[in-house]
Amino acid sequence: MGLIIYFSATQHALTLVFVETKRGADALENWLLKSGFPAIAIHGDKVQLVSYSAFYFYSILFFGS
């Protein structure tokens, strides 16, 4: 619940969240997506293209094109 309040108050902000497990990362990603927030989980079980795409997406948004 606290994350939703934080995300709702910070429009157009990028946020990096660390969790303890791969399962926790996937669960948080699913929960954020269901709540209407764009989210990407990055961990060792993801294919390299997913991780690369996530880092590329955030670098474009953060640093510009």
Secondary structure by P-SEA (a helix, b strand, c coil): caaaaaaaacccbbbbbbbccaaaaaaaaaaaaaabbbbbbbcccccaaaaaaaaaaaaaaaccc
